[in-house]
Amino acid sequence: MGAWQVHVLKHFFPLLFASADNGPNSQLTDTNVMFSILVEEYGKMKAVKSAFTLAGAICLFSMSAAGQVAPLPVEDVVAMHSFSEWTPVRFSPDGAWMAYAAKDNRRMGLDTIEQFPLTGVPLNGLGADIYVVRVMTGKTTNLTGGTGNNWAPAWSPDGHYLAFLSDRDGSGQAKLWILEVATGKMRKVSEISARAIEIHWLPNNREVLLTALPKNLTPKQFAERAVSNSVNGGPSEAENRVSGSTVVLYRSESNGPQRTSKTESAWNLDGWLRDLVLVDVDDGKAPVIDHGHRITKVALSPDGSQVAVTIPKRFEKAGSPQILFDLNVYSLGNGEARTLASDILLYSGGSFNWSPDSSQLAYQTGGMEATGDCYLVGLRGGTIKNISNLQARPNQRAYPPVWDAEGRHVYFLHEDAIWKAAPDGETATRLAKIPHHRIFELVARQGVAFSPDNARALLVLTYDDELKRSGFYKVNLETGESVKLREKSQWYFT
């Protein structure tokens, strides 16, 4: 089949390795899983359907136009490209260009637990290049040309620069790079060793916010600390291992309030240690905004004056993987730091968003013992307000709540339904539930619901368990009526 440029419409590797969480990936328990890709071979688009089986070896087949099935050559499988996991597609501010990261499987190598803390290259950056597409013509350009690992493209607000992270300088460390769109020149901005999967431009088009290697640790020291089994001074795994065994026995301690379960030694929160830095793309200066805290998510306020972060503080109780988070805010003007909420239950630390006017934050609780309620907290602190009061059963997964453009309502997901709450209210109402579908995401842009109908509707990402189809629905914000826009036997990401 020759040298292909493969455009993967469905994420292949996430389907293979995603955990069985009763989501759409639960179809991996089937004997055969079908996926579709579009292949551009010498300028001609062909649909290729492939199947793989999990019962032993992975089998791939190609199908000709005549319907004849033949084994797909190994070299063609190895040569496949795939979109980088968890890396959003980025449109330029004028909508003329689109940037994305794609991985060449031949350059990926092996990912190890030490890879990210030691080098700053995450799994979605391994073997990846940054591509830009001219939207009107479809012309695609590989900006990074197969040199190094590249990820997290982000356009400056004025569209003059495209920033990204890369280890292409040969130092073995991730650095911040920018492309000057007008000249096509690419340059390294700073020697700061990044530890980030995303970056954020400030409105001034001159500074980029990112997380970096703690300044008091070398890469090797950080890697050793990040992969250590010791948590909060807990005992090491070796204390619980019988000589020559491959099994570790964990026992909970007594019920005394000062004791910590040895189960906690199986998890290490220090892998999230970061410095929060603001890099000037003109002179490379990078003042540290916050040093040495654990950081899971960074969110820049819409006006660019504040940055909110979630800090994984500790485990809720002995033997529990449930993490308690603090929600902190830092002023980029005077460096003031404030903790707005403490010891909150969040799903993976990312389920929060700024209001459109940058005055408050909404977050939804998630985890094994969380109710899924939605809360508001003002920028100046004060009382944390529950605006939903669901009084529901525990809510395992919680995605970031989204706002309408005027900040009058907050929308969030709970029990496969869309809920609507008002900042000045105390209860939420169920807006919509799509029969026989699970709703996985509210489509949003910078925390504001994406509406194709002048704020009269929002888009949601759904999954049909029975037909095994993923798709998009439009939901009327007043009536809750839903209309199917697209649904196929594919898996979409937004």
Buried (B, 14 or more C-beta within 10 A) or exposed (E): BEEBBBBBBBBBBBBBEBEEEEBBBBBBEEEEBBBBBEBBBEEEEBEBEBBBEEEEEEEBEBBEEEEEEEEBEEEBBEBBBBBBBBBBBBBBEEEEBBBBBBBBBEEBEEBEEBBBBBBBBBBBBBBBBBBBBEBEEEEBEBBBEEEBBBBBBBBBEBBBBBBBBBBBBEEEBBBBBBBEBEEEEBEBBBEBBBBBBBBBBBBEBBBBBBBBBBEEBEBEEBBBBBBBBBBBEBBEBEEBEEEEEEEBEEEBEEEEEEEBBBBBBBBBBBBBBBBBBBBBBEEBBBEBBBBBBBBBBBBBBBEBBBBBBBBBBBBBEBBBEBBBBBBBBBBBEEEEEBEBBEEBBBBBBBBBBBBBEBBBBBBBBBBEBBBBBBBBBBBEEEEBBBBBBBEEEEBBBBBBBBBBEEBEBBBBBBBBBBBBBBBEBEEBEEBBBBEEBBBBBBBBEBBBBBBEEEBEBBBBBBBBBEEBBBBBBBBBBEEBEBEEEEBEBBBBBB
